[in-house]
Amino acid sequence: MKFLRPVLFLLISTVIGFAQEKDPWWKKNNLRVIQTNLPAYEAATLHPDSLIRDLKNFSANTLLINAGGIMAFYKTGLDFHYKNPFVKNNMLEEVVRKCHENNIRVIVRFDFSRVHESIFKAHPDWCYISPKGERIINTDMYVVSINAPYVQEKAFKIIEEVIDRFPVDGIFLNMPGYQVNNPYEGKYHGIDQNESDKKRFAEYSGGMTLPTVENKADTVFQKYLEFKKATVEDWSERLHKLVKSKSDQIAICTYMDKFVDIIRHESQSNPTVPYWPYSASDNVNSAGSSFPDHIISNASIQQISFQSRYNAVEPQEVAIRLYENIAHGSGLDISMMGDMRGYEDERNYGVIRKIYAHHKKNEAYFGKYKSVAKVALIAPGSWPSGEPMQEYRGIQLMLKEAHIPFDIIEDNQIRNLAEKVKSYRLILLPEITYLNAEGIKVLKEAVQGGTHLIATNRTFFDTPETLEELFGAKIIQRDMDGVGFYLKPESRTIFRRFPGQKMLFWKFNLGQYDLSGADFKALPILSKGRPGPPEIIGGHEPTGFWAMGVKKHANSSAAIIPANLGKLYYQHGYQEHKNILLDVIDYLYPDAGKMVETNAHERIEVILQEYTRNIPENKNKKESDGLILHLVNLTGFSGITYFEPLPVFNLNFKIKAAFKPLRVISLDTKKPLAFTWKDGILEFKLDKLGSFDGIVIDK
């Protein structure tokens, strides 16, 4: 009973600050989050009143702040919950109360990936141990085992203590799931060999021994992957039941989708070149399209790296991330190291303040969108990496620069979105090497219904029967170094973007496929010829292989390009490789480029959506209020750094619109734009584009 008075007081303050709500508050999808990722020592210096002033000054409506897990940022009563030694008075309690008095929601952060050394010494069996007997340690923090008692039992007691003591609006789980790396040091340690993991895996698998090596060809490891998914979902479901038993107004937020209300994603700095300026668009589009029943919050991570947390990325990069969030339907989300006062790198403050204020002022036009895209790009998972990521990003970059509207669907979600997938007229598969049987079935049904396919590189190499059925292709040699080879765009009925060019150079993978099952072949492959000084070069002869095959189905066609087309463009950016894809798109689905036609520069990101005004009375409204065209100016991106974008003038647009608009207006200038509409085509001109604009096209 010792916590009764503060709980009662905080509950009363919550009622005063917020109107009683029946619907989950996050469903409004108008988040403007600022996360203060507090180092332990800032618990002693954070002042609730100054924090509230800063949040209001930045137009934030949600605070994400540390609560527990690695350490308690409050006076915990649990002996297994390490207390932050810098915590004074009732800092967290005061922050929650004063945020609520100012209509600011509070999501509290938990991280159950590590425990303090004192907990480890008392319970070493709670912690990770590698196949070599190593622990993962960061100073005095030890990585835990997900199947041991700390995560399986104690974590729930910590969360329950916080929820019972503070009337929080949400919980955020950082670094959920299995740990095999020390990301702060960039070191891989291997599959956890904790005794709890061994025992639970044996029970799950019917007696199998826990694997020590990640080998996808190993049936035991495949079972282990199933085990990991099942155990994470079991934990998430138990957490969901606990939280919702306390209140259905408490949001659960993390990086996964099962038993979660808000899927959080992150735009981080690029560890390697080429840099990726479309990170936020990529994250929000893929998560929002793949999990349409969730709210998405994509965080712009201020830090340059784990080793350089006190240096922020460039303000212009932050601006692009936040504008892309808005354009694709996410709210705003900034993650910074520590309190906003005395921050070590405040260069982004002006940008954040400006864009958050813009969102607040115009939030009725944001967050309630429906895609108009008839093209879908399949993503290799939620966090793509390696060569599949490069292939995927390269294809995405080509579509972005061509201003073709497209949705991104994660490969493992195809089976859950059958009707949506079948509604697309064109689906692109960039190195999608594996799909489950249900996903393949959905794709085949889509093809039968009239959906065209374009696949690149090693797509479906592990299901040769699918490759042959859909594309008429058989693999002879899946991997071949394409350096020195050429492709010949001789079929001018398809390849119309190559005036004056007869040979296209190649690099990276150039697979040798038997395309005899295709209805026709294109892009004959020419041999390397004779390398050397100018006097002896030449000799590029047909190899008998082709870089493209097209199989015609009853209502559609499927094209296979068994080569690293996307990776080549992602790394080198030669227009001839982008033109291959654009010509194939024009051949299969010529309407792809007609939804939005513009003279805008390739570095102007163009995102067209149906929108419904995001106001309370439209909560259940299904019909749209019109279209909104977002324009993000990336002309300041040089390839390795970010500068202020160049103003762009005299932009012309032709947009497919089934209705005659009542008005067309710029959210940047608040001025109406002159327009014409005839036969379903809307035309208008924008005199000047700065860093961002949203063009509202009202019914």
C-alpha positions as CSV (number, residue, x, y, z in Angstrom):
1,M,0.0,0.0,0.0
2,K,3.0,2.3,0.2
3,F,2.5,3.4,-3.4
4,L,-1.2,4.2,-3.2
5,R,-1.0,7.9,-2.8
6,P,1.4,8.7,-5.7
7,V,-0.6,6.3,-8.0
8,L,-3.9,7.9,-7.1
9,F,-2.4,11.4,-7.6
10,L,-1.0,10.5,-11.0
11,L,-4.2,8.9,-12.1
12,I,-6.1,12.1,-11.2
13,S,-3.6,14.2,-13.1
14,T,-3.9,12.0,-16.2
15,V,-7.7,12.4,-16.3
16,I,-7.2,16.2,-16.0
17,G,-4.6,16.3,-18.8
18,F,-6.4,14.0,-21.2
19,A,-10.1,13.5,-22.1
20,Q,-11.4,10.1,-21.4
21,E,-10.9,8.0,-24.5
22,K,-12.5,4.8,-25.7
23,D,-10.3,4.2,-28.7
24,P,-6.5,3.6,-28.4
25,W,-4.8,7.0,-28.4
26,W,-2.1,5.9,-30.8
27,K,-4.6,5.0,-33.5
28,K,-4.8,8.7,-34.3
29,N,-1.4,8.2,-36.0
30,N,-0.2,11.8,-35.2
31,L,2.9,10.9,-33.1
32,R,5.5,13.5,-32.6
33,V,8.0,11.6,-30.5
34,I,11.1,12.8,-28.8
35,Q,13.2,10.1,-27.2
36,T,15.6,11.0,-24.4
37,N,18.0,8.0,-24.4
38,L,19.4,8.9,-20.9
39,P,22.8,7.9,-19.8
40,A,22.7,6.9,-16.1
41,Y,24.3,10.1,-14.9
42,E,21.7,12.3,-16.5
43,A,19.1,11.0,-14.0
44,A,20.8,13.3,-11.5
45,T,20.6,16.4,-13.7
46,L,17.3,16.0,-15.7
47,H,14.8,18.6,-14.5
48,P,11.2,17.8,-15.4
49,D,10.1,21.5,-15.8
50,S,12.9,22.3,-18.3
51,L,12.2,19.0,-20.2
52,I,8.5,19.9,-20.5
53,R,9.4,23.4,-21.8
54,D,11.6,21.8,-24.4
55,L,9.1,19.3,-25.5
56,K,6.4,22.0,-25.9
57,N,8.9,24.3,-27.7
58,F,9.6,21.4,-30.2
59,S,5.8,20.7,-30.7
60,A,6.3,17.1,-29.4
61,N,3.2,15.3,-28.2
62,T,5.0,12.1,-27.0
63,L,8.0,11.5,-24.8
64,L,10.0,8.3,-24.8
65,I,12.1,8.0,-21.7
66,N,14.1,5.3,-19.8
67,A,12.3,3.3,-17.1
68,G,13.9,-0.1,-16.5
69,G,15.6,-3.3,-17.5
70,I,19.3,-2.6,-17.7
71,M,18.8,-0.3,-14.7
72,A,15.8,1.3,-12.9
73,F,15.3,5.0,-13.4
74,Y,13.0,5.0,-10.4
75,K,13.1,3.7,-6.8
76,T,12.4,0.0,-7.6
77,G,11.3,-2.4,-4.9
78,L,12.7,-5.4,-6.7
79,D,16.0,-6.9,-5.6
80,F,16.8,-8.3,-9.1
81,H,16.3,-4.9,-10.8
82,Y,19.5,-2.9,-10.6
83,K,18.9,0.7,-9.5
84,N,20.6,3.5,-11.3
85,P,22.8,5.0,-8.6
86,F,22.3,8.5,-10.0
87,V,18.5,8.5,-9.5
88,K,17.3,11.2,-7.1
89,N,13.9,11.9,-5.6
90,N,11.1,10.9,-7.9
91,M,12.3,12.0,-11.3
92,L,10.3,9.6,-13.4
93,E,7.1,10.2,-11.4
94,E,7.5,14.0,-11.8
95,V,8.1,13.6,-15.6
96,V,5.0,11.5,-16.1
97,R,2.8,13.8,-14.1
98,K,4.0,17.0,-15.7
99,C,3.8,15.6,-19.2
100,H,0.2,14.6,-18.7
101,E,-0.6,18.0,-17.3
102,N,0.6,19.4,-20.6
103,N,-1.1,16.8,-22.8
104,I,2.1,15.0,-23.6
105,R,2.0,11.2,-23.7
106,V,4.8,9.1,-22.1
107,I,6.2,5.9,-23.4
108,V,8.7,4.3,-21.1
109,R,11.7,2.4,-22.3
110,F,12.7,-1.1,-21.2
111,D,15.8,-3.0,-22.3
112,F,16.0,-6.6,-21.1
113,S,19.0,-7.6,-23.1
114,R,21.5,-7.0,-20.3
115,V,21.9,-7.1,-16.5
116,H,24.3,-5.4,-14.2
117,E,27.4,-7.3,-13.0
118,S,25.9,-7.6,-9.5
119,I,22.9,-9.5,-10.9
120,F,25.2,-11.6,-13.1
121,K,27.3,-12.7,-10.1
122,A,24.2,-13.7,-8.2
123,H,22.6,-15.4,-11.2
124,P,25.2,-16.4,-13.8
125,D,22.6,-18.9,-15.2
126,W,20.5,-16.0,-16.4
127,C,23.1,-14.9,-18.9
128,Y,24.3,-15.7,-22.4
129,I,27.2,-18.0,-23.0
130,S,28.7,-18.6,-26.4
131,P,29.8,-22.0,-28.0
132,K,33.3,-21.0,-26.8
133,G,32.2,-20.3,-23.3
134,E,32.3,-16.5,-23.7
135,R,30.0,-13.9,-22.2
136,I,29.0,-10.8,-24.0
137,I,30.0,-7.9,-21.8
138,N,29.8,-4.2,-22.1
139,T,31.8,-2.7,-19.2
140,D,29.7,-4.0,-16.2
141,M,26.7,-5.2,-18.2
142,Y,26.2,-8.8,-19.2
143,V,23.9,-10.0,-22.1
144,V,21.1,-12.3,-20.8
145,S,19.6,-15.5,-22.2
146,I,16.1,-15.1,-23.5
147,N,15.0,-18.5,-22.1
148,A,16.4,-18.1,-18.6
149,P,14.4,-16.8,-15.6
150,Y,15.3,-13.1,-15.9
151,V,13.6,-12.6,-19.2
152,Q,11.0,-15.3,-18.8
153,E,9.9,-14.3,-15.3
154,K,11.6,-11.2,-13.8
155,A,11.1,-8.9,-16.8
156,F,7.3,-9.2,-16.4
157,K,7.6,-8.2,-12.7
158,I,9.6,-5.2,-13.7
159,I,7.1,-4.1,-16.3
160,E,4.2,-4.7,-13.9
161,E,5.9,-2.6,-11.2
162,V,6.3,0.3,-13.5
163,I,2.8,0.1,-14.9
164,D,1.3,-0.2,-11.4
165,R,3.3,2.7,-10.1
166,F,3.1,5.2,-13.0
167,P,0.2,5.8,-15.4
168,V,2.3,5.5,-18.5
169,D,0.8,5.6,-22.0
170,G,3.0,3.0,-23.6
171,I,6.0,0.7,-23.2
172,F,8.9,0.5,-25.6
173,L,11.1,-2.6,-25.7
174,N,14.6,-2.1,-26.9
175,M,16.7,-4.9,-28.4
176,P,14.1,-7.7,-28.0
177,G,14.8,-11.2,-29.0
178,Y,17.9,-13.4,-29.3
179,Q,21.3,-11.9,-28.9
180,V,24.3,-13.3,-30.8
181,N,26.3,-10.1,-31.4
182,N,27.9,-7.4,-29.4
183,P,26.6,-4.6,-31.6
184,Y,28.4,-1.9,-29.6
185,E,31.8,-3.5,-30.5
186,G,30.8,-5.1,-33.8
187,K,31.6,-8.7,-32.7
188,Y,29.7,-11.9,-33.4
189,H,29.7,-14.5,-30.6
190,G,27.4,-17.3,-31.8
191,I,24.3,-19.2,-30.8
192,D,23.5,-18.9,-27.1
193,Q,24.4,-22.1,-25.2
194,N,22.7,-21.3,-22.0
195,E,21.3,-24.4,-20.2
196,S,17.8,-22.9,-20.3
197,D,18.1,-22.6,-24.1
198,K,19.3,-26.2,-24.4
199,K,16.5,-27.6,-22.3
200,R,13.8,-25.6,-24.0
201,F,15.0,-26.3,-27.5
202,A,15.1,-30.0,-26.7
203,E,11.5,-29.9,-25.4
204,Y,10.4,-28.0,-28.5
205,S,12.2,-30.1,-31.1
206,G,11.6,-33.5,-29.6
207,G,15.1,-34.1,-28.3
208,M,17.4,-32.3,-30.7
209,T,20.7,-30.8,-29.5
210,L,21.0,-27.1,-29.6
211,P,23.1,-26.1,-32.7
212,T,26.3,-24.2,-32.3
213,V,26.7,-23.1,-35.9
214,E,24.3,-21.0,-38.1
215,N,24.0,-23.2,-41.1
216,K,20.8,-22.7,-43.1
217,A,21.3,-26.1,-44.9
218,D,21.3,-27.9,-41.5
219,T,17.8,-29.3,-40.6
220,V,18.6,-28.8,-36.9
221,F,19.4,-25.1,-37.4
222,Q,16.2,-24.7,-39.5
223,K,14.3,-26.2,-36.5
224,Y,16.2,-23.7,-34.3
225,L,15.0,-20.8,-36.4
226,E,11.4,-22.0,-35.9
227,F,12.1,-22.3,-32.2
228,K,13.4,-18.7,-32.0
229,K,10.3,-17.4,-33.7
230,A,7.9,-19.4,-31.5
231,T,9.6,-18.5,-28.3
232,V,9.8,-14.8,-29.1
233,E,6.1,-14.8,-30.1
234,D,5.2,-16.7,-26.9
235,W,7.0,-14.1,-24.8
236,S,5.3,-11.3,-26.7
237,E,1.9,-12.8,-26.3
238,R,2.4,-13.1,-22.5
239,L,3.5,-9.5,-22.3
240,H,0.5,-8.4,-24.4
241,K,-1.9,-10.1,-22.0
242,L,-0.2,-8.6,-19.0
243,V,-0.2,-5.0,-20.3
244,K,-3.7,-5.1,-21.7
245,S,-5.0,-6.6,-18.4
246,K,-3.8,-3.3,-16.8
247,S,-5.2,-1.0,-19.5
248,D,-6.1,-1.1,-23.2
249,Q,-4.8,2.5,-23.4
250,I,-1.2,1.4,-22.9
251,A,0.6,1.0,-26.2
252,I,3.2,-1.7,-26.8
253,C,6.0,-0.5,-29.1
254,T,9.0,-2.4,-30.4
255,Y,10.6,-3.5,-33.7
256,M,8.5,-6.7,-34.2
257,D,4.9,-7.0,-35.4
258,K,3.2,-9.8,-33.3
259,F,1.3,-8.6,-30.3
260,V,2.5,-5.0,-30.8
261,D,0.6,-1.7,-31.3
262,I,3.3,0.5,-32.7
263,I,6.1,-0.9,-34.9
264,R,9.2,1.1,-34.4
265,H,11.8,1.3,-37.1
266,E,15.1,3.2,-37.3
267,S,16.8,5.4,-39.8
268,Q,20.5,5.2,-38.8
269,S,23.7,6.6,-40.3
270,N,25.2,4.5,-43.0
271,P,28.3,2.5,-41.9
272,T,29.5,2.1,-45.5
273,V,29.1,3.9,-48.8
274,P,27.0,4.4,-50.9
275,Y,24.8,6.3,-48.4
276,W,21.1,5.6,-48.5
277,P,19.0,8.9,-48.4
278,Y,15.7,7.0,-48.7
279,S,16.0,5.2,-45.4
280,A,12.8,6.6,-43.8
281,S,10.8,6.1,-47.0
282,D,12.1,2.5,-47.2
283,N,11.3,1.8,-43.5
284,V,7.9,3.4,-43.4
285,N,6.7,2.1,-46.8
286,S,7.8,-1.5,-46.1
287,A,6.5,-1.6,-42.5
288,G,3.2,0.2,-43.3
289,S,2.5,-1.8,-46.4
290,S,3.5,-5.1,-44.9
291,F,1.6,-4.6,-41.6
292,P,-1.3,-2.3,-42.5
293,D,-3.1,-2.8,-39.1
294,H,-0.2,-1.3,-37.2
295,I,0.9,2.3,-36.5
296,I,4.5,2.9,-37.7
297,S,7.0,5.2,-35.9
298,N,10.3,5.5,-37.7
299,A,13.0,7.0,-35.5
300,S,15.6,9.3,-36.8
301,I,18.7,8.2,-34.8
302,Q,20.8,11.3,-34.1
303,Q,24.0,9.5,-33.3
304,I,26.5,8.8,-36.0
305,S,27.4,5.4,-34.5
306,F,27.5,3.4,-31.3
307,Q,31.1,4.5,-30.9
308,S,30.2,8.2,-31.6
309,R,26.9,8.8,-29.8
310,Y,27.6,12.5,-29.0
311,N,27.9,13.5,-32.6
312,A,24.7,13.9,-34.6
313,V,24.1,13.3,-38.3
314,E,23.8,16.3,-40.6
315,P,20.7,18.5,-40.2
316,Q,19.8,18.1,-43.9
317,E,19.7,14.3,-43.5
318,V,17.4,14.6,-40.5
319,A,15.1,16.8,-42.5
320,I,14.9,14.3,-45.3
321,R,14.1,11.5,-42.8
322,L,11.4,13.4,-41.1
323,Y,9.8,14.6,-44.4
324,E,9.8,11.1,-45.7
325,N,8.1,9.9,-42.5
326,I,5.3,12.3,-43.1
327,A,5.0,11.5,-46.8
328,H,4.6,7.8,-46.3
329,G,2.2,8.0,-43.3
330,S,4.4,7.8,-40.2
331,G,4.4,10.4,-37.5
332,L,7.7,12.0,-36.4
333,D,10.2,10.4,-34.2
334,I,13.7,11.6,-33.0
335,S,16.0,9.6,-30.8
336,M,18.7,11.6,-29.0
337,M,21.3,10.8,-26.4
338,G,20.1,12.3,-23.1
339,D,18.2,15.4,-22.1
340,M,17.8,18.2,-24.5
341,R,19.5,20.7,-22.2
342,G,23.3,20.8,-22.5
343,Y,23.1,18.5,-25.5
344,E,26.5,17.9,-27.1
345,D,25.4,18.5,-30.7
346,E,22.4,20.9,-31.1
347,R,22.8,21.6,-34.9
348,N,19.6,19.7,-35.7
349,Y,17.4,21.6,-33.2
350,G,16.3,24.2,-35.8
351,V,15.3,21.5,-38.3
352,I,13.5,19.4,-35.7
353,R,11.6,22.4,-34.3
354,K,10.6,23.5,-37.8
355,I,9.3,20.1,-39.1
356,Y,7.6,19.2,-35.9
357,A,5.7,22.5,-35.9
358,H,4.8,22.0,-39.6
359,H,3.4,18.6,-38.7
360,K,1.4,20.0,-35.7
361,K,0.0,22.8,-37.8
362,N,-1.1,20.5,-40.7
363,E,-1.7,17.1,-38.9
364,A,-5.2,16.9,-40.3
365,Y,-3.6,16.2,-43.7
366,F,-1.2,13.5,-42.4
367,G,-1.3,10.0,-41.2
368,K,-4.6,8.7,-42.7
369,Y,-3.4,7.5,-46.1
370,K,-4.2,4.8,-48.6
371,S,-1.7,3.9,-51.3
372,V,-2.5,4.5,-55.0
373,A,0.4,2.3,-56.1
374,K,-0.2,-0.5,-58.6
375,V,3.5,-1.6,-58.4
376,A,4.9,-3.6,-55.5
377,L,8.5,-4.2,-54.6
378,I,9.3,-7.2,-52.5
379,A,11.8,-6.6,-49.7
380,P,14.1,-9.2,-48.3
381,G,12.9,-8.9,-44.7
382,S,12.6,-6.1,-42.2
383,W,16.3,-5.3,-41.9
384,P,17.9,-6.2,-45.3
385,S,21.6,-6.6,-45.4
386,G,24.4,-7.8,-47.6
387,E,24.0,-8.5,-51.3
388,P,20.2,-8.9,-51.2
389,M,19.9,-5.5,-49.6
390,Q,22.1,-4.0,-52.4
391,E,20.0,-5.6,-55.1
392,Y,16.8,-4.4,-53.4
393,R,18.0,-0.9,-52.8
394,G,19.2,-0.5,-56.4
395,I,15.8,-1.5,-57.8
396,Q,14.1,0.8,-55.3
397,L,16.4,3.7,-56.4
398,M,15.5,3.2,-60.0
399,L,11.8,3.4,-59.2
400,K,12.3,6.5,-57.0
401,E,14.2,8.3,-59.7
402,A,11.6,7.4,-62.3
403,H,8.8,8.7,-60.0
404,I,6.9,5.5,-60.2
405,P,4.6,5.0,-57.2
406,F,5.2,1.7,-55.5
407,D,4.5,-0.2,-52.2
408,I,7.1,-2.3,-50.4
409,I,6.0,-5.7,-49.1
410,E,8.3,-7.8,-46.9
411,D,8.8,-11.2,-48.4
412,N,7.5,-13.1,-45.4
413,Q,4.2,-11.2,-45.4
414,I,3.1,-12.1,-48.9
415,R,1.1,-15.0,-47.6
416,N,-0.7,-12.8,-45.1
417,L,-1.7,-10.2,-47.7
418,A,-3.0,-12.3,-50.5
419,E,-5.8,-10.0,-51.8
420,K,-3.6,-7.0,-51.6
421,V,-0.8,-8.7,-53.5
422,K,-3.2,-9.8,-56.2
423,S,-4.3,-6.2,-56.7
424,Y,-1.0,-5.1,-58.0
425,R,-0.4,-5.0,-61.7
426,L,3.4,-5.4,-61.4
427,I,5.5,-7.0,-58.7
428,L,9.3,-6.8,-58.6
429,L,11.4,-9.5,-56.9
430,P,15.0,-8.3,-56.4
431,E,17.0,-11.3,-55.3
432,I,14.1,-12.9,-53.3
433,T,15.8,-16.2,-52.9
434,Y,13.3,-17.8,-50.6
435,L,9.5,-17.6,-50.2
436,N,7.4,-20.0,-48.1
437,A,5.0,-22.2,-49.9
438,E,2.0,-20.0,-49.1
439,G,3.7,-17.0,-50.5
440,I,4.6,-18.7,-53.7
441,K,1.0,-19.8,-54.0
442,V,-0.2,-16.2,-53.6
443,L,2.2,-15.1,-56.3
444,K,1.1,-17.8,-58.7
445,E,-2.5,-16.8,-58.2
446,A,-1.6,-13.1,-58.8
447,V,0.0,-14.0,-62.1
448,Q,-3.0,-16.0,-63.1
449,G,-5.1,-12.9,-62.3
450,G,-3.1,-10.5,-64.4
451,T,-0.1,-9.4,-62.3
452,H,3.2,-9.1,-64.2
453,L,6.5,-10.1,-62.5
454,I,10.1,-9.0,-62.9
455,A,12.7,-10.9,-61.0
456,T,16.4,-10.3,-60.8
457,N,19.6,-12.2,-59.9
458,R,19.1,-15.3,-57.7
459,T,15.4,-15.1,-57.2
460,F,13.8,-18.5,-56.5
461,F,17.1,-20.4,-57.0
462,D,16.2,-22.7,-54.1
463,T,12.8,-23.6,-55.6
464,P,13.7,-24.5,-59.2
465,E,10.2,-25.7,-60.0
466,T,8.8,-22.2,-59.2
467,L,11.5,-20.6,-61.4
468,E,10.6,-22.9,-64.3
469,E,6.8,-22.6,-63.9
470,L,6.8,-18.8,-63.6
471,F,9.7,-17.8,-65.8
472,G,10.5,-20.8,-68.0
473,A,14.0,-20.7,-66.6
474,K,16.5,-23.3,-65.4
475,I,19.8,-22.6,-63.7
476,I,22.9,-23.8,-65.4
477,Q,25.4,-21.7,-63.5
478,R,23.9,-19.5,-60.8
479,D,27.0,-17.5,-60.0
480,M,29.4,-16.1,-62.6
481,D,31.6,-13.0,-62.4
482,G,30.3,-10.7,-65.1
483,V,33.3,-8.4,-65.3
484,G,34.2,-7.8,-68.9
485,F,31.0,-9.2,-70.4
486,Y,28.5,-7.1,-72.3
487,L,24.8,-7.2,-72.9
488,K,23.3,-6.3,-76.3
489,P,20.0,-4.4,-76.2
490,E,19.2,-5.4,-79.7
491,S,15.4,-5.9,-79.2
492,R,14.4,-2.3,-79.9
493,T,10.7,-3.1,-79.4
494,I,11.6,-3.4,-75.7
495,F,14.8,-1.4,-75.3
496,R,14.0,2.1,-76.5
497,R,16.3,4.1,-74.1
498,F,19.5,3.2,-75.8
499,P,20.0,5.5,-78.8
500,G,23.6,5.3,-80.0
501,Q,24.5,2.5,-77.7
502,K,24.9,-1.1,-78.9
503,M,26.7,-2.8,-75.9
504,L,26.1,-2.5,-72.2
505,F,29.0,-3.3,-69.8
506,W,28.6,-5.6,-66.9
507,K,30.0,-6.2,-63.4
508,F,29.1,-8.5,-60.5
509,N,27.0,-11.6,-60.9
510,L,25.8,-12.6,-64.4
511,G,24.1,-16.0,-64.1
512,Q,23.9,-18.5,-67.0
513,Y,20.4,-19.8,-67.3
514,D,18.6,-22.1,-69.7
515,L,15.7,-19.9,-70.9
516,S,14.3,-22.3,-73.4
517,G,11.1,-22.5,-71.4
518,A,10.5,-18.7,-71.9
519,D,8.5,-17.4,-74.8
520,F,11.2,-15.1,-75.9
521,K,14.7,-14.1,-74.8
522,A,16.5,-10.7,-74.9
523,L,19.8,-9.1,-74.0
524,P,22.2,-11.6,-75.5
525,I,25.4,-11.9,-73.5
526,L,28.7,-11.2,-75.3
527,S,31.9,-12.8,-74.1
528,K,34.8,-11.0,-72.4
529,G,36.8,-10.8,-75.5
530,R,40.5,-9.8,-75.4
531,P,41.6,-7.6,-72.5
532,G,44.7,-5.6,-73.0
533,P,46.1,-2.5,-74.8
534,P,43.9,-0.8,-77.4
535,E,45.7,-2.6,-80.3
536,I,44.4,-6.0,-79.3
537,I,41.0,-5.5,-77.6
538,G,37.7,-6.8,-79.1
539,G,36.4,-10.2,-79.8
540,H,33.2,-9.9,-77.9
541,E,31.2,-12.7,-79.4
542,P,27.8,-14.1,-78.5
543,T,28.0,-16.7,-75.7
544,G,24.7,-18.4,-76.4
545,F,23.3,-17.2,-73.1
546,W,20.8,-14.4,-72.6
547,A,20.4,-12.0,-69.6
548,M,16.6,-11.9,-69.9
549,G,13.7,-14.2,-70.6
550,V,10.0,-13.5,-70.6
551,K,7.3,-16.2,-70.2
552,K,3.8,-15.3,-71.2
553,H,0.9,-16.5,-69.0
554,A,-2.8,-16.4,-69.8
555,N,-3.3,-12.8,-68.4
556,S,0.3,-11.5,-67.7
557,S,4.0,-12.0,-68.3
558,A,6.9,-12.8,-66.1
559,A,10.5,-11.5,-66.9
560,I,13.6,-13.0,-65.3
561,I,16.9,-11.0,-65.3
562,P,19.4,-13.4,-63.7
563,A,22.0,-10.8,-62.9
564,N,22.9,-8.2,-60.2
565,L,21.0,-5.4,-62.0
566,G,20.1,-3.6,-58.8
567,K,23.4,-3.9,-57.0
568,L,25.2,-2.6,-60.1
569,Y,23.0,0.6,-60.1
570,Y,23.1,0.9,-56.3
571,Q,26.9,0.9,-56.3
572,H,27.7,2.7,-59.5
573,G,24.6,4.5,-60.8
574,Y,25.1,4.1,-64.5
575,Q,21.9,5.1,-66.3
576,E,22.1,2.3,-68.8
577,H,21.4,-0.2,-66.1
578,K,18.4,1.7,-64.8
579,N,17.2,2.0,-68.3
580,I,17.1,-1.8,-68.7
581,L,14.6,-2.0,-65.9
582,L,12.5,1.0,-67.0
583,D,12.3,-0.4,-70.5
584,V,11.1,-3.8,-69.3
585,I,8.5,-2.1,-67.0
586,D,7.3,-0.1,-70.0
587,Y,7.0,-3.3,-72.0
588,L,5.1,-5.3,-69.4
589,Y,3.1,-2.5,-67.7
590,P,3.3,0.8,-69.6
591,D,0.8,2.5,-67.2
592,A,3.3,2.3,-64.4
593,G,4.9,5.6,-65.4
594,K,1.6,7.3,-66.2
595,M,0.2,7.6,-62.7
596,V,2.5,10.6,-62.1
597,E,4.2,12.4,-65.0
598,T,6.5,15.2,-64.1
599,N,9.5,17.2,-65.2
600,A,10.8,17.1,-61.6
601,H,14.5,16.3,-61.2
602,E,15.3,12.7,-60.3
603,R,16.4,13.8,-56.9
604,I,12.9,15.1,-56.1
605,E,11.1,12.3,-54.3
606,V,7.4,12.1,-55.4
607,I,4.9,10.3,-53.2
608,L,1.2,10.2,-54.2
609,Q,-1.4,9.0,-51.7
610,E,-5.1,9.0,-51.2
611,Y,-5.8,10.9,-48.0
612,T,-8.7,11.3,-45.5
613,R,-8.6,14.3,-43.1
614,N,-7.2,13.0,-39.9
615,I,-9.8,14.5,-37.6
616,P,-12.0,12.8,-34.9
617,E,-15.2,12.9,-36.9
618,N,-13.4,10.9,-39.7
619,K,-12.3,8.1,-37.4
620,N,-14.3,5.5,-39.2
621,K,-14.5,7.1,-42.6
622,K,-13.4,4.9,-45.4
623,E,-13.9,7.2,-48.4
624,S,-11.0,9.5,-49.1
625,D,-11.1,13.3,-49.1
626,G,-8.8,13.4,-52.2
627,L,-5.2,13.0,-53.0
628,I,-2.0,14.4,-51.5
629,L,1.3,14.7,-53.4
630,H,4.4,14.9,-51.2
631,L,7.6,16.3,-52.7
632,V,10.9,15.8,-50.8
633,N,13.8,17.7,-52.2
634,L,17.0,15.6,-52.1
635,T,19.1,17.7,-54.4
636,G,21.4,18.6,-51.5
637,F,22.5,14.9,-51.2
638,S,25.9,14.6,-52.9
639,G,26.3,10.9,-52.5
640,I,28.5,11.1,-49.4
641,T,27.2,14.1,-47.5
642,Y,24.2,16.4,-47.2
643,F,23.9,20.1,-48.1
644,E,20.9,22.4,-48.2
645,P,18.7,21.4,-51.1
646,L,18.7,23.6,-54.2
647,P,15.4,25.4,-54.8
648,V,13.7,23.9,-57.9
649,F,11.4,26.0,-60.2
650,N,8.6,25.4,-62.7
651,L,7.6,21.9,-61.8
652,N,4.8,20.4,-64.0
653,F,2.6,17.5,-63.0
654,K,0.1,15.3,-64.7
655,I,-1.7,13.0,-62.3
656,K,-4.3,10.4,-62.7
657,A,-7.3,11.6,-60.7
658,A,-10.8,9.9,-61.0
659,F,-12.5,13.1,-59.7
660,K,-12.4,16.8,-60.7
661,P,-10.8,18.6,-57.8
662,L,-12.5,21.3,-55.8
663,R,-9.1,22.9,-55.2
664,V,-5.4,22.2,-55.3
665,I,-3.3,23.9,-52.6
666,S,0.3,23.9,-51.4
667,L,0.7,23.2,-47.6
668,D,4.0,25.1,-47.7
669,T,2.7,28.4,-49.1
670,K,-1.0,27.9,-48.3
671,K,-1.8,29.2,-51.7
672,P,-4.1,27.6,-54.3
673,L,-2.6,26.3,-57.5
674,A,-4.2,26.8,-60.9
675,F,-5.1,23.5,-62.5
676,T,-7.0,21.8,-65.3
677,W,-8.8,18.4,-65.2
678,K,-10.0,16.5,-68.2
679,D,-10.7,12.8,-68.8
680,G,-9.3,11.7,-65.5
681,I,-6.0,13.7,-65.9
682,L,-5.1,16.5,-63.5
683,E,-2.5,19.0,-64.6
684,F,-0.9,21.8,-62.5
685,K,2.3,23.7,-62.0
686,L,4.3,24.4,-58.9
687,D,6.4,27.6,-59.4
688,K,9.0,26.8,-56.7
689,L,9.9,23.9,-54.4
690,G,12.1,24.4,-51.4
691,S,12.9,21.5,-49.1
692,F,9.4,20.0,-48.9
693,D,5.8,20.4,-49.9
694,G,2.5,18.7,-49.7
695,I,0.1,19.4,-52.5
696,V,-3.5,18.8,-51.4
697,I,-5.9,17.8,-54.1
698,D,-9.4,18.0,-52.5
699,K,-12.5,16.3,-53.9
